[in-house]
Amino acid sequence: MTEQHTQLKDEERTRCEIWTRVMGYHRPVTSFNPGKQSEFGERRNFEECRMPCE
C-alpha cells in the first residue's frame, strides 16, 4: 500500500484561524492586542500524569 500526499499551491490554501479561551470566552488570537498575542505565543502545553487509583 502506498501513501499519496497532496501538495497544495499557496493560492489554494486557506488560512487557519486559532481560537483560545480567555476569561471564559472563546476568541480568535488575531483579535488580541500585540502584548496578549506575544503572551499566547509563550504558552507551553503540558500533559498531566495520571495517578493510579488506590
mmCIF entry with sequence, helices, sheets and N, C-alpha, C, O atoms, coordinates in Angstrom:
data_MODEL
# 
_entry.id   MODEL 
# 
_entity.id                         1 
_entity.type                       polymer 
_entity.pdbx_number_of_molecules   1 
# 
_entity_poly.entity_id                      1 
_entity_poly.type                           'polypeptide(L)' 
_entity_poly.nstd_linkage                   no 
_entity_poly.nstd_monomer                   no 
_entity_poly.pdbx_seq_one_letter_code       MTEQHTQLKDEERTRCEIWTRVMGYHRPVTSFNPGKQSEFGERRNFEECRMPCE 
_entity_poly.pdbx_seq_one_letter_code_can   MTEQHTQLKDEERTRCEIWTRVMGYHRPVTSFNPGKQSEFGERRNFEECRMPCE 
_entity_poly.pdbx_strand_id                 A 
# 
loop_
_entity_poly_seq.entity_id 
_entity_poly_seq.num 
_entity_poly_seq.mon_id 
_entity_poly_seq.hetero 
1 1  MET n 
1 2  THR n 
1 3  GLU n 
1 4  GLN n 
1 5  HIS n 
1 6  THR n 
1 7  GLN n 
1 8  LEU n 
1 9  LYS n 
1 10 ASP n 
1 11 GLU n 
1 12 GLU n 
1 13 ARG n 
1 14 THR n 
1 15 ARG n 
1 16 CYS n 
1 17 GLU n 
1 18 ILE n 
1 19 TRP n 
1 20 THR n 
1 21 ARG n 
1 22 VAL n 
1 23 MET n 
1 24 GLY n 
1 25 TYR n 
1 26 HIS n 
1 27 ARG n 
1 28 PRO n 
1 29 VAL n 
1 30 THR n 
1 31 SER n 
1 32 PHE n 
1 33 ASN n 
1 34 PRO n 
1 35 GLY n 
1 36 LYS n 
1 37 GLN n 
1 38 SER n 
1 39 GLU n 
1 40 PHE n 
1 41 GLY n 
1 42 GLU n 
1 43 ARG n 
1 44 ARG n 
1 45 ASN n 
1 46 PHE n 
1 47 GLU n 
1 48 GLU n 
1 49 CYS n 
1 50 ARG n 
1 51 MET n 
1 52 PRO n 
1 53 CYS n 
1 54 GLU n 
# 
_struct_asym.id          A 
_struct_asym.entity_id   1 
# 
loop_
_struct_conf.conf_type_id 
_struct_conf.id 
_struct_conf.pdbx_PDB_helix_id 
_struct_conf.beg_label_comp_id 
_struct_conf.beg_label_asym_id 
_struct_conf.beg_label_seq_id 
_struct_conf.pdbx_beg_PDB_ins_code 
_struct_conf.end_label_comp_id 
_struct_conf.end_label_asym_id 
_struct_conf.end_label_seq_id 
_struct_conf.pdbx_end_PDB_ins_code 
_struct_conf.beg_auth_comp_id 
_struct_conf.beg_auth_asym_id 
_struct_conf.beg_auth_seq_id 
_struct_conf.end_auth_comp_id 
_struct_conf.end_auth_asym_id 
_struct_conf.end_auth_seq_id 
_struct_conf.pdbx_PDB_helix_class 
_struct_conf.details 
_struct_conf.pdbx_PDB_helix_length 
HELX_P HELX_P1 AA1 ASP A 10 ? GLU A 12 ? ASP A 10 GLU A 12 5 ? 3 
HELX_P HELX_P2 AA2 VAL A 29 ? SER A 31 ? VAL A 29 SER A 31 5 ? 3 
HELX_P HELX_P3 AA3 PRO A 34 ? GLU A 42 ? PRO A 34 GLU A 42 1 ? 9 
# 
_struct_conf_type.id          HELX_P 
_struct_conf_type.criteria    ? 
_struct_conf_type.reference   ? 
# 
_struct_sheet.id               AA1 
_struct_sheet.type             ? 
_struct_sheet.number_strands   2 
_struct_sheet.details          ? 
# 
_struct_sheet_order.sheet_id     AA1 
_struct_sheet_order.range_id_1   1 
_struct_sheet_order.range_id_2   2 
_struct_sheet_order.offset       ? 
_struct_sheet_order.sense        anti-parallel 
# 
loop_
_struct_sheet_range.sheet_id 
_struct_sheet_range.id 
_struct_sheet_range.beg_label_comp_id 
_struct_sheet_range.beg_label_asym_id 
_struct_sheet_range.beg_label_seq_id 
_struct_sheet_range.pdbx_beg_PDB_ins_code 
_struct_sheet_range.end_label_comp_id 
_struct_sheet_range.end_label_asym_id 
_struct_sheet_range.end_label_seq_id 
_struct_sheet_range.pdbx_end_PDB_ins_code 
_struct_sheet_range.beg_auth_comp_id 
_struct_sheet_range.beg_auth_asym_id 
_struct_sheet_range.beg_auth_seq_id 
_struct_sheet_range.end_auth_comp_id 
_struct_sheet_range.end_auth_asym_id 
_struct_sheet_range.end_auth_seq_id 
AA1 1 TRP A 19 ? VAL A 22 ? TRP A 19 VAL A 22 
AA1 2 TYR A 25 ? PRO A 28 ? TYR A 25 PRO A 28 
# 
loop_
_atom_site.group_PDB 
_atom_site.id 
_atom_site.type_symbol 
_atom_site.label_atom_id 
_atom_site.label_alt_id 
_atom_site.label_comp_id 
_atom_site.label_asym_id 
_atom_site.label_entity_id 
_atom_site.label_seq_id 
_atom_site.pdbx_PDB_ins_code 
_atom_site.Cartn_x 
_atom_site.Cartn_y 
_atom_site.Cartn_z 
_atom_site.occupancy 
_atom_site.B_iso_or_equiv 
_atom_site.pdbx_formal_charge 
_atom_site.auth_seq_id 
_atom_site.auth_comp_id 
_atom_site.auth_asym_id 
_atom_site.auth_atom_id 
_atom_site.pdbx_PDB_model_num 
ATOM 1   N N  . MET A 1 1  ? 0.849   -1.185 0.000  1.00 0.00 ? 1  MET A N  1 
ATOM 2   C CA . MET A 1 1  ? 0.000   0.000  0.000  1.00 0.00 ? 1  MET A CA 1 
ATOM 3   C C  . MET A 1 1  ? 0.892   1.246  0.000  1.00 0.00 ? 1  MET A C  1 
ATOM 4   O O  . MET A 1 1  ? 1.809   1.354  0.814  1.00 0.00 ? 1  MET A O  1 
ATOM 5   N N  . THR A 1 2  ? 0.630   2.157  -0.888 1.00 0.00 ? 2  THR A N  1 
ATOM 6   C CA . THR A 1 2  ? 1.447   3.370  -0.981 1.00 0.00 ? 2  THR A CA 1 
ATOM 7   C C  . THR A 1 2  ? 0.646   4.563  -0.481 1.00 0.00 ? 2  THR A C  1 
ATOM 8   O O  . THR A 1 2  ? -0.567  4.651  -0.671 1.00 0.00 ? 2  THR A O  1 
ATOM 9   N N  . GLU A 1 3  ? 1.356   5.468  0.157  1.00 0.00 ? 3  GLU A N  1 
ATOM 10  C CA . GLU A 1 3  ? 0.717   6.697  0.643  1.00 0.00 ? 3  GLU A CA 1 
ATOM 11  C C  . GLU A 1 3  ? 0.762   7.750  -0.451 1.00 0.00 ? 3  GLU A C  1 
ATOM 12  O O  . GLU A 1 3  ? 1.765   7.895  -1.149 1.00 0.00 ? 3  GLU A O  1 
ATOM 13  N N  . GLN A 1 4  ? -0.325  8.478  -0.590 1.00 0.00 ? 4  GLN A N  1 
ATOM 14  C CA . GLN A 1 4  ? -0.363  9.582  -1.542 1.00 0.00 ? 4  GLN A CA 1 
ATOM 15  C C  . GLN A 1 4  ? -0.464  10.884 -0.762 1.00 0.00 ? 4  GLN A C  1 
ATOM 16  O O  . GLN A 1 4  ? -1.311  11.029 0.119  1.00 0.00 ? 4  GLN A O  1 
ATOM 17  N N  . HIS A 1 5  ? 0.396   11.815 -1.091 1.00 0.00 ? 5  HIS A N  1 
ATOM 18  C CA . HIS A 1 5  ? 0.389   13.119 -0.437 1.00 0.00 ? 5  HIS A CA 1 
ATOM 19  C C  . HIS A 1 5  ? -0.052  14.161 -1.445 1.00 0.00 ? 5  HIS A C  1 
ATOM 20  O O  . HIS A 1 5  ? 0.441   14.200 -2.572 1.00 0.00 ? 5  HIS A O  1 
ATOM 21  N N  . THR A 1 6  ? -0.972  14.993 -1.034 1.00 0.00 ? 6  THR A N  1 
ATOM 22  C CA . THR A 1 6  ? -1.457  16.059 -1.897 1.00 0.00 ? 6  THR A CA 1 
ATOM 23  C C  . THR A 1 6  ? -0.670  17.326 -1.597 1.00 0.00 ? 6  THR A C  1 
ATOM 24  O O  . THR A 1 6  ? -0.563  17.735 -0.440 1.00 0.00 ? 6  THR A O  1 
ATOM 25  N N  . GLN A 1 7  ? -0.131  17.938 -2.616 1.00 0.00 ? 7  GLN A N  1 
ATOM 26  C CA . GLN A 1 7  ? 0.577   19.200 -2.470 1.00 0.00 ? 7  GLN A CA 1 
ATOM 27  C C  . GLN A 1 7  ? -0.331  20.320 -2.959 1.00 0.00 ? 7  GLN A C  1 
ATOM 28  O O  . GLN A 1 7  ? -0.800  20.303 -4.097 1.00 0.00 ? 7  GLN A O  1 
ATOM 29  N N  . LEU A 1 8  ? -0.571  21.295 -2.083 1.00 0.00 ? 8  LEU A N  1 
ATOM 30  C CA . LEU A 1 8  ? -1.383  22.443 -2.463 1.00 0.00 ? 8  LEU A CA 1 
ATOM 31  C C  . LEU A 1 8  ? -0.484  23.622 -2.799 1.00 0.00 ? 8  LEU A C  1 
ATOM 32  O O  . LEU A 1 8  ? 0.566   23.811 -2.184 1.00 0.00 ? 8  LEU A O  1 
ATOM 33  N N  . LYS A 1 9  ? -0.896  24.398 -3.762 1.00 0.00 ? 9  LYS A N  1 
ATOM 34  C CA . LYS A 1 9  ? -0.213  25.648 -4.067 1.00 0.00 ? 9  LYS A CA 1 
ATOM 35  C C  . LYS A 1 9  ? -0.622  26.672 -3.019 1.00 0.00 ? 9  LYS A C  1 
ATOM 36  O O  . LYS A 1 9  ? -1.687  26.548 -2.414 1.00 0.00 ? 9  LYS A O  1 
ATOM 37  N N  . ASP A 1 10 ? 0.205   27.671 -2.801 1.00 0.00 ? 10 ASP A N  1 
ATOM 38  C CA . ASP A 1 10 ? -0.104  28.678 -1.786 1.00 0.00 ? 10 ASP A CA 1 
ATOM 39  C C  . ASP A 1 10 ? -1.458  29.337 -2.021 1.00 0.00 ? 10 ASP A C  1 
ATOM 40  O O  . ASP A 1 10 ? -2.171  29.627 -1.061 1.00 0.00 ? 10 ASP A O  1 
ATOM 41  N N  . GLU A 1 11 ? -1.827  29.579 -3.273 1.00 0.00 ? 11 GLU A N  1 
ATOM 42  C CA . GLU A 1 11 ? -3.102  30.246 -3.547 1.00 0.00 ? 11 GLU A CA 1 
ATOM 43  C C  . GLU A 1 11 ? -4.299  29.322 -3.297 1.00 0.00 ? 11 GLU A C  1 
ATOM 44  O O  . GLU A 1 11 ? -5.435  29.794 -3.245 1.00 0.00 ? 11 GLU A O  1 
ATOM 45  N N  . GLU A 1 12 ? -4.063  28.019 -3.141 1.00 0.00 ? 12 GLU A N  1 
ATOM 46  C CA . GLU A 1 12 ? -5.142  27.066 -2.863 1.00 0.00 ? 12 GLU A CA 1 
ATOM 47  C C  . GLU A 1 12 ? -5.368  26.867 -1.361 1.00 0.00 ? 12 GLU A C  1 
ATOM 48  O O  . GLU A 1 12 ? -6.366  26.274 -0.949 1.00 0.00 ? 12 GLU A O  1 
ATOM 49  N N  . ARG A 1 13 ? -4.458  27.355 -0.572 1.00 0.00 ? 13 ARG A N  1 
ATOM 50  C CA . ARG A 1 13 ? -4.539  27.147 0.876  1.00 0.00 ? 13 ARG A CA 1 
ATOM 51  C C  . ARG A 1 13 ? -5.511  28.124 1.534  1.00 0.00 ? 13 ARG A C  1 
ATOM 52  O O  . ARG A 1 13 ? -5.752  29.222 1.031  1.00 0.00 ? 13 ARG A O  1 
ATOM 53  N N  . THR A 1 14 ? -6.061  27.699 2.667  1.00 0.00 ? 14 THR A N  1 
ATOM 54  C CA . THR A 1 14 ? -6.945  28.536 3.472  1.00 0.00 ? 14 THR A CA 1 
ATOM 55  C C  . THR A 1 14 ? -6.253  28.794 4.805  1.00 0.00 ? 14 THR A C  1 
ATOM 56  O O  . THR A 1 14 ? -5.759  27.861 5.438  1.00 0.00 ? 14 THR A O  1 
ATOM 57  N N  . ARG A 1 15 ? -6.214  30.041 5.230  1.00 0.00 ? 15 ARG A N  1 
ATOM 58  C CA . ARG A 1 15 ? -5.564  30.387 6.492  1.00 0.00 ? 15 ARG A CA 1 
ATOM 59  C C  . ARG A 1 15 ? -6.348  29.774 7.651  1.00 0.00 ? 15 ARG A C  1 
ATOM 60  O O  . ARG A 1 15 ? -7.575  29.872 7.700  1.00 0.00 ? 15 ARG A O  1 
ATOM 61  N N  . CYS A 1 16 ? -5.642  29.150 8.570  1.00 0.00 ? 16 CYS A N  1 
ATOM 62  C CA . CYS A 1 16 ? -6.247  28.520 9.741  1.00 0.00 ? 16 CYS A CA 1 
ATOM 63  C C  . CYS A 1 16 ? -6.334  29.567 10.854 1.00 0.00 ? 16 CYS A C  1 
ATOM 64  O O  . CYS A 1 16 ? -5.335  30.195 11.202 1.00 0.00 ? 16 CYS A O  1 
ATOM 65  N N  . GLU A 1 17 ? -7.510  29.746 11.396 1.00 0.00 ? 17 GLU A N  1 
ATOM 66  C CA . GLU A 1 17 ? -7.691  30.714 12.471 1.00 0.00 ? 17 GLU A CA 1 
ATOM 67  C C  . GLU A 1 17 ? -7.625  29.987 13.809 1.00 0.00 ? 17 GLU A C  1 
ATOM 68  O O  . GLU A 1 17 ? -8.343  29.009 14.016 1.00 0.00 ? 17 GLU A O  1 
ATOM 69  N N  . ILE A 1 18 ? -6.774  30.450 14.715 1.00 0.00 ? 18 ILE A N  1 
ATOM 70  C CA . ILE A 1 18 ? -6.585  29.820 16.014 1.00 0.00 ? 18 ILE A CA 1 
ATOM 71  C C  . ILE A 1 18 ? -7.426  30.555 17.049 1.00 0.00 ? 18 ILE A C  1 
ATOM 72  O O  . ILE A 1 18 ? -7.355  31.778 17.172 1.00 0.00 ? 18 ILE A O  1 
ATOM 73  N N  . TRP A 1 19 ? -8.222  29.792 17.787 1.00 0.00 ? 19 TRP A N  1 
ATOM 74  C CA . TRP A 1 19 ? -9.058  30.341 18.848 1.00 0.00 ? 19 TRP A CA 1 
ATOM 75  C C  . TRP A 1 19 ? -8.562  29.797 20.180 1.00 0.00 ? 19 TRP A C  1 
ATOM 76  O O  . TRP A 1 19 ? -8.021  28.694 20.247 1.00 0.00 ? 19 TRP A O  1 
ATOM 77  N N  . THR A 1 20 ? -8.748  30.573 21.231 1.00 0.00 ? 20 THR A N  1 
ATOM 78  C CA . THR A 1 20 ? -8.385  30.131 22.568 1.00 0.00 ? 20 THR A CA 1 
ATOM 79  C C  . THR A 1 20 ? -9.408  30.695 23.552 1.00 0.00 ? 20 THR A C  1 
ATOM 80  O O  . THR A 1 20 ? -10.144 31.633 23.246 1.00 0.00 ? 20 THR A O  1 
ATOM 81  N N  . ARG A 1 21 ? -9.431  30.100 24.731 1.00 0.00 ? 21 ARG A N  1 
ATOM 82  C CA . ARG A 1 21 ? -10.384 30.551 25.753 1.00 0.00 ? 21 ARG A CA 1 
ATOM 83  C C  . ARG A 1 21 ? -9.669  31.509 26.694 1.00 0.00 ? 21 ARG A C  1 
ATOM 84  O O  . ARG A 1 21 ? -8.634  31.176 27.269 1.00 0.00 ? 21 ARG A O  1 
ATOM 85  N N  . VAL A 1 22 ? -10.226 32.687 26.841 1.00 0.00 ? 22 VAL A N  1 
ATOM 86  C CA . VAL A 1 22 ? -9.683  33.698 27.733 1.00 0.00 ? 22 VAL A CA 1 
ATOM 87  C C  . VAL A 1 22 ? -10.819 34.204 28.607 1.00 0.00 ? 22 VAL A C  1 
ATOM 88  O O  . VAL A 1 22 ? -11.832 34.688 28.100 1.00 0.00 ? 22 VAL A O  1 
ATOM 89  N N  . MET A 1 23 ? -10.653 34.094 29.903 1.00 0.00 ? 23 MET A N  1 
ATOM 90  C CA . MET A 1 23 ? -11.661 34.587 30.858 1.00 0.00 ? 23 MET A CA 1 
ATOM 91  C C  . MET A 1 23 ? -13.058 34.053 30.540 1.00 0.00 ? 23 MET A C  1 
ATOM 92  O O  . MET A 1 23 ? -14.044 34.783 30.639 1.00 0.00 ? 23 MET A O  1 
ATOM 93  N N  . GLY A 1 24 ? -13.138 32.781 30.158 1.00 0.00 ? 24 GLY A N  1 
ATOM 94  C CA . GLY A 1 24 ? -14.428 32.154 29.929 1.00 0.00 ? 24 GLY A CA 1 
ATOM 95  C C  . GLY A 1 24 ? -15.006 32.346 28.542 1.00 0.00 ? 24 GLY A C  1 
ATOM 96  O O  . GLY A 1 24 ? -16.067 31.797 28.242 1.00 0.00 ? 24 GLY A O  1 
ATOM 97  N N  . TYR A 1 25 ? -14.346 33.104 27.690 1.00 0.00 ? 25 TYR A N  1 
ATOM 98  C CA . TYR A 1 25 ? -14.839 33.349 26.334 1.00 0.00 ? 25 TYR A CA 1 
ATOM 99  C C  . TYR A 1 25 ? -13.866 32.782 25.310 1.00 0.00 ? 25 TYR A C  1 
ATOM 100 O O  . TYR A 1 25 ? -12.653 32.872 25.496 1.00 0.00 ? 25 TYR A O  1 
ATOM 101 N N  . HIS A 1 26 ? -14.379 32.201 24.239 1.00 0.00 ? 26 HIS A N  1 
ATOM 102 C CA . HIS A 1 26 ? -13.534 31.750 23.139 1.00 0.00 ? 26 HIS A CA 1 
ATOM 103 C C  . HIS A 1 26 ? -13.386 32.905 22.155 1.00 0.00 ? 26 HIS A C  1 
ATOM 104 O O  . HIS A 1 26 ? -14.377 33.479 21.702 1.00 0.00 ? 26 HIS A O  1 
ATOM 105 N N  . ARG A 1 27 ? -12.129 33.241 21.828 1.00 0.00 ? 27 ARG A N  1 
ATOM 106 C CA . ARG A 1 27 ? -11.854 34.359 20.926 1.00 0.00 ? 27 ARG A CA 1 
ATOM 107 C C  . ARG A 1 27 ? -10.722 33.998 19.987 1.00 0.00 ? 27 ARG A C  1 
ATOM 108 O O  . ARG A 1 27 ? -9.839  33.226 20.360 1.00 0.00 ? 27 ARG A O  1 
ATOM 109 N N  . PRO A 1 28 ? -10.725 34.540 18.775 1.00 0.00 ? 28 PRO A N  1 
ATOM 110 C CA . PRO A 1 28 ? -9.597  34.286 17.874 1.00 0.00 ? 28 PRO A CA 1 
ATOM 111 C C  . PRO A 1 28 ? -8.363  35.056 18.343 1.00 0.00 ? 28 PRO A C  1 
ATOM 112 O O  . PRO A 1 28 ? -8.464  36.204 18.776 1.00 0.00 ? 28 PRO A O  1 
ATOM 113 N N  . VAL A 1 29 ? -7.217  34.422 18.255 1.00 0.00 ? 29 VAL A N  1 
ATOM 114 C CA . VAL A 1 29 ? -5.964  35.041 18.691 1.00 0.00 ? 29 VAL A CA 1 
ATOM 115 C C  . VAL A 1 29 ? -5.680  36.302 17.883 1.00 0.00 ? 29 VAL A C  1 
ATOM 116 O O  . VAL A 1 29 ? -5.050  37.228 18.394 1.00 0.00 ? 29 VAL A O  1 
ATOM 117 N N  . THR A 1 30 ? -6.133  36.356 16.628 1.00 0.00 ? 30 THR A N  1 
ATOM 118 C CA . THR A 1 30 ? -5.886  37.533 15.792 1.00 0.00 ? 30 THR A CA 1 
ATOM 119 C C  . THR A 1 30 ? -6.563  38.786 16.345 1.00 0.00 ? 30 THR A C  1 
ATOM 120 O O  . THR A 1 30 ? -6.184  39.900 15.984 1.00 0.00 ? 30 THR A O  1 
ATOM 121 N N  . SER A 1 31 ? -7.568  38.617 17.224 1.00 0.00 ? 31 SER A N  1 
ATOM 122 C CA . SER A 1 31 ? -8.250  39.786 17.785 1.00 0.00 ? 31 SER A CA 1 
ATOM 123 C C  . SER A 1 31 ? -7.544  40.315 19.037 1.00 0.00 ? 31 SER A C  1 
ATOM 124 O O  . SER A 1 31 ? -7.933  41.353 19.573 1.00 0.00 ? 31 SER A O  1 
ATOM 125 N N  . PHE A 1 32 ? -6.510  39.610 19.507 1.00 0.00 ? 32 PHE A N  1 
ATOM 126 C CA . PHE A 1 32 ? -5.771  40.041 20.692 1.00 0.00 ? 32 PHE A CA 1 
ATOM 127 C C  . PHE A 1 32 ? -4.879  41.227 20.349 1.00 0.00 ? 32 PHE A C  1 
ATOM 128 O O  . PHE A 1 32 ? -4.464  41.394 19.202 1.00 0.00 ? 32 PHE A O  1 
ATOM 129 N N  . ASN A 1 33 ? -4.588  42.052 21.359 1.00 0.00 ? 33 ASN A N  1 
ATOM 130 C CA . ASN A 1 33 ? -3.618  43.129 21.166 1.00 0.00 ? 33 ASN A CA 1 
ATOM 131 C C  . ASN A 1 33 ? -2.222  42.505 21.083 1.00 0.00 ? 33 ASN A C  1 
ATOM 132 O O  . ASN A 1 33 ? -2.057  41.345 21.459 1.00 0.00 ? 33 ASN A O  1 
ATOM 133 N N  . PRO A 1 34 ? -1.209  43.241 20.599 1.00 0.00 ? 34 PRO A N  1 
ATOM 134 C CA . PRO A 1 34 ? 0.127   42.657 20.408 1.00 0.00 ? 34 PRO A CA 1 
ATOM 135 C C  . PRO A 1 34 ? 0.720   42.032 21.675 1.00 0.00 ? 34 PRO A C  1 
ATOM 136 O O  . PRO A 1 34 ? 1.391   41.004 21.594 1.00 0.00 ? 34 PRO A O  1 
ATOM 137 N N  . GLY A 1 35 ? 0.484   42.630 22.825 1.00 0.00 ? 35 GLY A N  1 
ATOM 138 C CA . GLY A 1 35 ? 1.018   42.076 24.076 1.00 0.00 ? 35 GLY A CA 1 
ATOM 139 C C  . GLY A 1 35 ? 0.396   40.736 24.410 1.00 0.00 ? 35 GLY A C  1 
ATOM 140 O O  . GLY A 1 35 ? 1.094   39.808 24.820 1.00 0.00 ? 35 GLY A O  1 
ATOM 141 N N  . LYS A 1 36 ? -0.905  40.628 24.239 1.00 0.00 ? 36 LYS A N  1 
ATOM 142 C CA . LYS A 1 36 ? -1.608  39.374 24.524 1.00 0.00 ? 36 LYS A CA 1 
ATOM 143 C C  . LYS A 1 36 ? -1.237  38.302 23.502 1.00 0.00 ? 36 LYS A C  1 
ATOM 144 O O  . LYS A 1 36 ? -1.152  37.124 23.848 1.00 0.00 ? 36 LYS A O  1 
ATOM 145 N N  . GLN A 1 37 ? -1.012  38.699 22.234 1.00 0.00 ? 37 GLN A N  1 
ATOM 146 C CA . GLN A 1 37 ? -0.574  37.735 21.224 1.00 0.00 ? 37 GLN A CA 1 
ATOM 147 C C  . GLN A 1 37 ? 0.808   37.185 21.583 1.00 0.00 ? 37 GLN A C  1 
ATOM 148 O O  . GLN A 1 37 ? 1.066   35.994 21.408 1.00 0.00 ? 37 GLN A O  1 
ATOM 149 N N  . SER A 1 38 ? 1.686   38.038 22.079 1.00 0.00 ? 38 SER A N  1 
ATOM 150 C CA . SER A 1 38 ? 3.015   37.606 22.495 1.00 0.00 ? 38 SER A CA 1 
ATOM 151 C C  . SER A 1 38 ? 2.910   36.643 23.674 1.00 0.00 ? 38 SER A C  1 
ATOM 152 O O  . SER A 1 38 ? 3.603   35.627 23.717 1.00 0.00 ? 38 SER A O  1 
ATOM 153 N N  . GLU A 1 39 ? 2.047   36.966 24.621 1.00 0.00 ? 39 GLU A N  1 
ATOM 154 C CA . GLU A 1 39 ? 1.831   36.096 25.780 1.00 0.00 ? 39 GLU A CA 1 
ATOM 155 C C  . GLU A 1 39 ? 1.315   34.723 25.331 1.00 0.00 ? 39 GLU A C  1 
ATOM 156 O O  . GLU A 1 39 ? 1.748   33.693 25.847 1.00 0.00 ? 39 GLU A O  1 
ATOM 157 N N  . PHE A 1 40 ? 0.394   34.719 24.372 1.00 0.00 ? 40 PHE A N  1 
ATOM 158 C CA . PHE A 1 40 ? -0.146  33.469 23.853 1.00 0.00 ? 40 PHE A CA 1 
ATOM 159 C C  . PHE A 1 40 ? 0.968   32.626 23.216 1.00 0.00 ? 40 PHE A C  1 
ATOM 160 O O  . PHE A 1 40 ? 0.993   31.405 23.371 1.00 0.00 ? 40 PHE A O  1 
ATOM 161 N N  . GLY A 1 41 ? 1.881   33.280 22.504 1.00 0.00 ? 41 GLY A N  1 
ATOM 162 C CA . GLY A 1 41 ? 2.991   32.573 21.865 1.00 0.00 ? 41 GLY A CA 1 
ATOM 163 C C  . GLY A 1 41 ? 3.965   31.962 22.858 1.00 0.00 ? 41 GLY A C  1 
ATOM 164 O O  . GLY A 1 41 ? 4.670   31.009 22.525 1.00 0.00 ? 41 GLY A O  1 
ATOM 165 N N  . GLU A 1 42 ? 4.016   32.494 24.069 1.00 0.00 ? 42 GLU A N  1 
ATOM 166 C CA . GLU A 1 42 ? 4.931   31.984 25.095 1.00 0.00 ? 42 GLU A CA 1 
ATOM 167 C C  . GLU A 1 42 ? 4.327   30.851 25.915 1.00 0.00 ? 42 GLU A C  1 
ATOM 168 O O  . GLU A 1 42 ? 5.027   30.237 26.721 1.00 0.00 ? 42 GLU A O  1 
ATOM 169 N N  . ARG A 1 43 ? 3.056   30.566 25.729 1.00 0.00 ? 43 ARG A N  1 
ATOM 170 C CA . ARG A 1 43 ? 2.405   29.496 26.497 1.00 0.00 ? 43 ARG A CA 1 
ATOM 171 C C  . ARG A 1 43 ? 3.036   28.157 26.167 1.00 0.00 ? 43 ARG A C  1 
ATOM 172 O O  . ARG A 1 43 ? 3.486   27.922 25.046 1.00 0.00 ? 43 ARG A O  1 
ATOM 173 N N  . ARG A 1 44 ? 3.061   27.285 27.161 1.00 0.00 ? 44 ARG A N  1 
ATOM 174 C CA . ARG A 1 44 ? 3.581   25.936 26.977 1.00 0.00 ? 44 ARG A CA 1 
ATOM 175 C C  . ARG A 1 44 ? 2.475   24.940 27.338 1.00 0.00 ? 44 ARG A C  1 
ATOM 176 O O  . ARG A 1 44 ? 1.745   25.121 28.312 1.00 0.00 ? 44 ARG A O  1 
ATOM 177 N N  . ASN A 1 45 ? 2.373   23.892 26.531 1.00 0.00 ? 45 ASN A N  1 
ATOM 178 C CA . ASN A 1 45 ? 1.422   22.823 26.820 1.00 0.00 ? 45 ASN A CA 1 
ATOM 179 C C  . ASN A 1 45 ? 2.079   21.807 27.737 1.00 0.00 ? 45 ASN A C  1 
ATOM 180 O O  . ASN A 1 45 ? 3.291   21.595 27.678 1.00 0.00 ? 45 ASN A O  1 
ATOM 181 N N  . PHE A 1 46 ? 1.294   21.194 28.563 1.00 0.00 ? 46 PHE A N  1 
ATOM 182 C CA . PHE A 1 46 ? 1.812   20.144 29.422 1.00 0.00 ? 46 PHE A CA 1 
ATOM 183 C C  . PHE A 1 46 ? 0.802   19.008 29.468 1.00 0.00 ? 46 PHE A C  1 
ATOM 184 O O  . PHE A 1 46 ? -0.382  19.190 29.185 1.00 0.00 ? 46 PHE A O  1 
ATOM 185 N N  . GLU A 1 47 ? 1.295   17.843 29.828 1.00 0.00 ? 47 GLU A N  1 
ATOM 186 C CA . GLU A 1 47 ? 0.434   16.679 29.955 1.00 0.00 ? 47 GLU A CA 1 
ATOM 187 C C  . GLU A 1 47 ? 0.503   16.214 31.397 1.00 0.00 ? 47 GLU A C  1 
ATOM 188 O O  . GLU A 1 47 ? 1.576   15.884 31.903 1.00 0.00 ? 47 GLU A O  1 
ATOM 189 N N  . GLU A 1 48 ? -0.633  16.189 32.049 1.00 0.00 ? 48 GLU A N  1 
ATOM 190 C CA . GLU A 1 48 ? -0.681  15.804 33.454 1.00 0.00 ? 48 GLU A CA 1 
ATOM 191 C C  . GLU A 1 48 ? -0.562  14.291 33.568 1.00 0.00 ? 48 GLU A C  1 
ATOM 192 O O  . GLU A 1 48 ? -1.237  13.548 32.855 1.00 0.00 ? 48 GLU A O  1 
ATOM 193 N N  . CYS A 1 49 ? 0.302   13.846 34.469 1.00 0.00 ? 49 CYS A N  1 
ATOM 194 C CA . CYS A 1 49 ? 0.463   12.404 34.690 1.00 0.00 ? 49 CYS A CA 1 
ATOM 195 C C  . CYS A 1 49 ? -0.738  11.874 35.449 1.00 0.00 ? 49 CYS A C  1 
ATOM 196 O O  . CYS A 1 49 ? -1.284  12.547 36.324 1.00 0.00 ? 49 CYS A O  1 
ATOM 197 N N  . ARG A 1 50 ? -1.138  10.673 35.109 1.00 0.00 ? 50 ARG A N  1 
ATOM 198 C CA . ARG A 1 50 ? -2.268  10.047 35.819 1.00 0.00 ? 50 ARG A CA 1 
ATOM 199 C C  . ARG A 1 50 ? -1.727  9.280  37.006 1.00 0.00 ? 50 ARG A C  1 
ATOM 200 O O  . ARG A 1 50 ? -0.735  8.559  36.901 1.00 0.00 ? 50 ARG A O  1 
ATOM 201 N N  . MET A 1 51 ? -2.388  9.444  38.126 1.00 0.00 ? 51 MET A N  1 
ATOM 202 C CA . MET A 1 51 ? -2.025  8.712  39.320 1.00 0.00 ? 51 MET A CA 1 
ATOM 203 C C  . MET A 1 51 ? -2.879  7.445  39.372 1.00 0.00 ? 51 MET A C  1 
ATOM 204 O O  . MET A 1 51 ? -4.075  7.503  39.088 1.00 0.00 ? 51 MET A O  1 
ATOM 205 N N  . PRO A 1 52 ? -2.295  6.315  39.724 1.00 0.00 ? 52 PRO A N  1 
ATOM 206 C CA . PRO A 1 52 ? -3.107  5.100  39.846 1.00 0.00 ? 52 PRO A CA 1 
ATOM 207 C C  . PRO A 1 52 ? -4.081  5.213  41.011 1.00 0.00 ? 52 PRO A C  1 
ATOM 208 O O  . PRO A 1 52 ? -3.757  5.801  42.043 1.00 0.00 ? 52 PRO A O  1 
ATOM 209 N N  . CYS A 1 53 ? -5.265  4.653  40.846 1.00 0.00 ? 53 CYS A N  1 
ATOM 210 C CA . CYS A 1 53 ? -6.264  4.663  41.926 1.00 0.00 ? 53 CYS A CA 1 
ATOM 211 C C  . CYS A 1 53 ? -5.809  3.736  43.050 1.00 0.00 ? 53 CYS A C  1 
ATOM 212 O O  . CYS A 1 53 ? -5.263  2.660  42.807 1.00 0.00 ? 53 CYS A O  1 
ATOM 213 N N  . GLU A 1 54 ? -6.042  4.167  44.259 1.00 0.00 ? 54 GLU A N  1 
ATOM 214 C CA . GLU A 1 54 ? -5.660  3.328  45.396 1.00 0.00 ? 54 GLU A CA 1 
ATOM 215 C C  . GLU A 1 54 ? -6.811  2.493  45.869 1.00 0.00 ? 54 GLU A C  1 
ATOM 216 O O  . GLU A 1 54 ? -6.667  1.726  46.821 1.00 0.00 ? 54 GLU A O  1 
# 
